[in-house]
Structure formats: structure tokens, C-alpha cells
Amino acid sequence: MTQIKYPQYFIVGDRPVALQKTDDGGLTCLAYNWDTGNLERNMSYYLKVSNMEGEIDEVSEEVFNQKVEQLQNQLNKE
């Protein structure tokens, strides 16, 4: 049985999404919020990334952070 390692980083469409372990050993799903520019808990993306349904790319932490920064910069210009 293969152990899945977390965190995992994805781009879903154009939205950064991360799966991370919680302090109590659980799992949470953080997705970029278009209105606030923050990563917020949004478990609706969990099944999408788990099943790789739709336009989903698994990316490195570096690529993930670059995408978040790019989107935040665009939001701050508006």
C-alpha cells in the first residue's frame, strides 16, 4: 500500500488548491478565494483533486506559490 504524502499542490482550472495535513492528523483542502486573495478551507475541491476530475494539474510547491502570488498581485491592481 502506497502512503500518500502531504502537502499536495494543484491548479484546478486557474485556482490554486492544496491538500494539507492538520495538526490533529486529519486532512484539509485549501482553495484560493477570488474575492479575498487568501487560501481558505474549501472541501468541495477534495473529491475533484482526489479523483483528478476535470482540468487539474498537480504542481510543485514553488509553482503553486508563484500562482498564488500572481493572482494576489492581479487582485491588488484592481
Helices and strands as residue ranges (DSSP letters): E 8-12, E 15-21, E 27-32, E 39-41, G 43-45, H 46-51, E 56-59, H 61-77
